[in-house]
């Protein structure tokens, strides 16, 4: 049995209450958290002890991403979403190989781990290559087997073949402690409703996560909505697609009635404020979601539309935009904003084993350097959390652990040769751009 005790100046639990313990202890037994709290109340332990001078935080949970798009970081700048997809992304992605995706995901994993992101939800083609890269990096992921028919993608097979492949992939992965397989249909306007219904039935039957883009831009599904005389959320409800574990990405253009549908069917949301802002897609009604009890997590979206994988930036921007939209400086507290990237994101995935520092969950955590001007002054425990949200960032992450295994030390990823992987991905991106 592997045991270790970590003692730090403070621990932030990642719960919605924003609990902070000063002079704290985190006990790890066989990759899971055995105890966390003030050092004065810690149980006796003979485990080796590591003393860290800063703050311990839960590993962040990226609730929506297309991480292998590190191959396309920044391409198609200035285009609206529909043209960006059809003119730039889909033609290049049609030329991708599994080896391209594996290399790009490995580089993305290193980037996220250095930022203290220990889990990501990945929606991308060649899901088996994504899984390979995640395993190699020591990260954790919910990998969505893709479902999309786009020009040049015919080699991925029919939609029915893609669905069958997803279920086989989930069966082959089984009870992997690091990777879970779900099904990721692109959107209701790109995947026929009968196929979406079958995907929903399969995820409910197998207990899998269903992840889909909804209402990212104002007019993306105009033809579908005219045909059915209803909004996409209502259409999905009427066609038996809602229910079970369903995570909807973006949800920017949602009416009050749409939000009520989400609340009725317990649909979770992956909120991606930075991508939505960069693509001028709009500002999602975050406070309206939370007021209805809708579970919301934070995502970066892909590095081709963000353009980085820094969830700390999403935390800050989510709070800023929520307050700006409501014209209310109390619209989203620092505790709520931080929870969106930790316990909230975990709950959005229907996962109670990650996202917070509490006994029984995986020991996924990071060490934040608080010996920095960003953390001055600290007059109360609450100041540590507000500084994390408003003045600190990924540059303050020094070390990261996944299931108790250290994967980043002093800002360096221990599991990925970043220099070699950067060179590899640079060459692959150049080839894809020229083809």
N, C-alpha and C positions, 0 to 999 in steps of 0.2 A: 504494500500500500504506500503510495507516494503522498507525502504531506509536506506542506510548507506554510509558514506564517509570514505575511507581509504587514509591516507596520509603516504607517504614513502619517503625514501631518494632518490629513483629512481624507474622508471618503464621502463621495456623493453617490447616493444609492440609485438614482435614476427613476424614482417613483414620482407620481404626479404631485405629491405633497412637497417635493423638493428637499427631502431629508438630507442633512449634512451632519456627519460626525467628525469632530475634531480629535486629533491624537487617536487615530483609529487603527483597528486590526482587521485584516482579512485572512481567514484560514481557508486553505485549499487542500482538499483530500481527493486524490484520484481524478483530478480535472474538474471537480465541482466545488462550489462554495460550501464550506461546512459551517462557517460562522462569520459574521461581520458586525462591527459596532465599536463603541469606545474601548480603548485599550484597558481602561480601568475595570471594565466589566467582562473582559475576555476570559474564557475558560483556560485552565492550566494547559500548557502544551509543551511537548518535548520536540516538536518539529523544528527543523532549521528555520531561522528567521532572517528575512531580508528587510532592511530598513530603507525606506524611500523618503526623500526630503519633501516631496511635493504632495500632490493630491491624486487619489485613485478614483477613476471614473469607470462606469460600465463601458464595455466596447459598444460603439455606436452601431446602429442597425440601419442600413441603407435600403429603404423599402421599395425602390424602383430604380433599375439601372439596366443599361445595355453596355456593360463595361468593355467588351472587346472593341467597341468603337474608338478605343485609343488609336486604332489604325486610321481614323478619320477625324482626329481632333481638329476642329476649326474649319473643315471644308464646307463650302456652300454658304459662307457667311453672308448675311443680309437677305437670304431668301425666306419667304413664308413657309410654314410647315409642309403644305401640300407640294410645292415645287421643290423644296429641300429633299423630300422623300423621293419623288418621282424622277427628278432630274439629276440628283447627285448621289443620294444614299443607295437606293435600290439598284441602280446600274453597277456601282462598285461592289456592293454586297453580293451581287449575282456571280462575281468572280472569286469570291472567297473560298478558301480550302479549310478543312479542319485544322491543318497545321497553322494557318494564319490566325484562326480564332484561339487556338491553344496558346500561342505566343502572346497575343494581345491581351488575353485574360490573365495570363501570368504577370504581365507588366501592370495591369490594372489592380490585381490583388496586392502587389507590392505597394502601389500608391495608396490604396485604401488602408492597408495595415499600418503604414507609417502615419496615417491620419487618425489612427485609433478606431477605424471601422473594422469590426470583426465579422460581421454578417452582411451579405448583400442579397437582394432579390434580382436574379439575372434573367432577362428575357432576350434570348438571342439564338441564332441558328447554330447547328452542330452542338447541341447541348452536351453530348458526351465529351467533346473537347473542352467545354467550359468546366465540366466536372473534373476532368484530368488536371486542369490548371489550378483549380481550387484546392484539390488534394495536395498538389505539389507545393503550394504556398503555405499550407497549414491554416488557411482561412476557413470560414463557414459560409454556406450559401444555400439559398432556395433557388434552384435552377428550373426555369420554366421552359418546357419543351415547346418550341414555337409552332404557331399555326397561322400561316399566311400564304396566299397565292398572289404573287407579284410577278411582273414581267422579268424574265431571266431567272426566276426561282424554280423553274419546272423540275430541275434536277433533285429538288427536295421531295418530290412526289406529290400525289394528290392530297387534298385536305384529309381525306379518310386515312390515307397511308400515314400522314403525319400524326394523326390521332392515335392510330395503332402503335406507332413507334414510341409515342410518349408513354403509353401504358406499359409497354415492354421495358422501356428505360427505367421507369419507376420500379418495376418488379425486379430488374437486375440490380439496381442500387440497394433496394431493401431498406433495412433499418440502419443506414449509415449515420453515425453520430455527427458528421460534418456536412453532409449534403442531403437535401430533400428535393425530390422531383415534383414539379407541378405542370400544369398546361397553360400556355400563354398565347391565346388567340389575340391577334393584333388589335382588332376593333370590330364593332358591329357593322361598320361601313365597308370593311374589307373582307370579312368572313361571313358567309351566308348564315341566316338565323337558324336553319335546321342543323347546320354543323356546330354552331354555338350551343344549341340545345344538347347535342350529343356530347360535346365537350363538358358541359355542365353536369350531365348525367354521370359521365365517367368519373369526374372529380368527386362527386358526391358518393358514388359507389366505392371508390378507392380511398376516400379521405384525403384527397389531394387538394392543393391550392389552385384556384382558377384566377388568373391575373389578366386583365384586359384594360386597354386604353379607353377612356370615356370622356367625351366633351372637353377635349384638349383645346380645340379652337372653336370659334363661334359657328362656322358654317360647314364643318367637316362632314356631317351626316345629314345635310339638308335634303338630299334626294330620298334617303331612307325615311326621314321623318315626314316628308310630304306623302310618301307612299302609304305610311301607316297612320298618319294623322295624329302622331304622338311624339314625345321626346324619346331619346334613346333609353334613359332609365325606365320609362314606362313600357317601352317596347320589350326590353329585356325581361321585365316582370311579367308581362302578358304572355311571353313565349316560354315561360318556365325556366329561364336561365339563372335567375337569382335564387339565393338559398345556398346553404353549405358554406365552405370557406371561399369567399370571393373578395378579391382585392382589386379595386378600380384605380387606375393611375390618372392623375391630373384633376379631372372633375372640375374644370374651371367654369364652364358655362352651364351652371346648374341653377334651376329655379327653386323656389321654396318647395314647390310640389315634388320636384326631383329629389331634393334632400329628404323629404318625408318618405319617399319610396326607399331610399338608401337606409333610413332609420328603421323602416318597417321590416326590411329583409336583412338587417344587420350586415350590410355591405361595408367593408372597410375601405379607406382611401389612402393612397400614396400621394402625398402633396409634394410637388416639385417646383417650388417658387422661382428658383433661379433660372431654370430652363424655360419656364413659362414667361418670365420677364424678358429673357434674351431673345426669344422668338416672337415677342410681342403677342403672345397668345391670350394674355389676360391675367387677372388675379383671382384665384379660387376663393370661394366664400368660407374660409377656414372657421371663423367664429360661428357661423351658422351651422356648420357641421358639428362642432363641439357642443354647441347648445342643445342639439338634438340627440346627443349621446353617441354620435357616429365615431367609431374608432379611427384615428388618423395617425399615420406614420409619415416620416420625411424621406424623400428620395432625391438623389442628385440628377436622375435621368442619365443619359449617356454623355460621354466626354466629347461627342461631336456636336452637342447642342447646349453644353453648359458653360465652359469647356473643361471642367475638372471634376474630380471625384472627392470633393471636400464638403462633408456633411456639416462641418462647423459653420460654413458660410450659409448653408440652408437654414440652420437654427436661427441665426441672426436675422436673415432676410424674411423668414416666415413671420417672426414677431414684428418686424418693422412694417411689412405689408398689411398684416392683420390690423395693426393700430392705425395705419394710414387709411385703409379702406373704411374703418369704423369711425375715424376721426376721434379716437379714444385712446389715450395713453395707457389705459388699463385693460385694453382689449385682449391681450395675451401676456401673461406673466412670464418672467424668466423661468420659473419652475415648469410651467406648461410647455414653453418652447423647448427646453432641454429634454423633457419627457417625450416630446414628439419624436426625437431621434434615438430614444433608449426604450423605456418601457412602453411607450405608445406605439412605436414601430413594431416591437415584438408582439404586442397585442393585435396589431393590424394583420400580422401573419398567423394569428392564432397559435402563437408559440409562448409557452410559459416557462421555457428553459433558458432563455437568453434575455438580453436587454436591461437587466437590473442586477444589482449586487444584493442577492438574498440567498439564504441557504437553500440548497437543492438545485439551483440554476448552474449552468456551466460557468466556469471561471474564465470568462471572457472579459478582460479589463485592460485599461491603459493607465499609464503614469503621466501626469501633467506636471510640467515644471512651473511651480508658482513663485520661483525666485526671479521675478520679472516685473517690470513696471506695470504690466497689465493687471497685476494682483495687488496693487497698492492704491489706497489703503484697504485693510480688512478690519472693520470695526465690529462685525458680527458674523456668525456662521453663514447667514443668508448672503453676505457679500461675496463669498466664494462662488456661489452658484450664479449670481448676477454677473460677476466678472467673467465666468466661463461663457456666458451667453453674449455679453455686450462688448467685452474688450479682449478676450483671449481667442485662441484659434488653433488650427492644426499645427502651427509652428511650435506650439508649446507641448505637443505630444512627444515624450522621450522614449517610452517603452510600451510594448503591447504584448499581451498574452491571449492565447486561444486555448480553452480547455486546460489552463494551467501551464501551457507550454509557451515559453517566450519566443516570439516571432520577430520582434523589433527590439533592438537594444541601442540606446543612445541615438535614436533617429535613423538607424540603419536596419533594413530588412534582412533578417538572418536566413531566410528560406529561398530567396530569389536573388540570382546574380543580376542586379539591376543594370550594370553597364553592358553586359552581354545581351540582355533581353532588350534594352533600348536600341542597341545596334540592329538586332534581328528585326524588331518591329519597324524601325525606320526603313530598312530595305524592303520589307513586305508592303508597307504603305506606298513607297515609291513605285513598286511594280503595279499595284492596284490603280494608282493614279494614271499611269501611262497606258494601261491596257485598253 
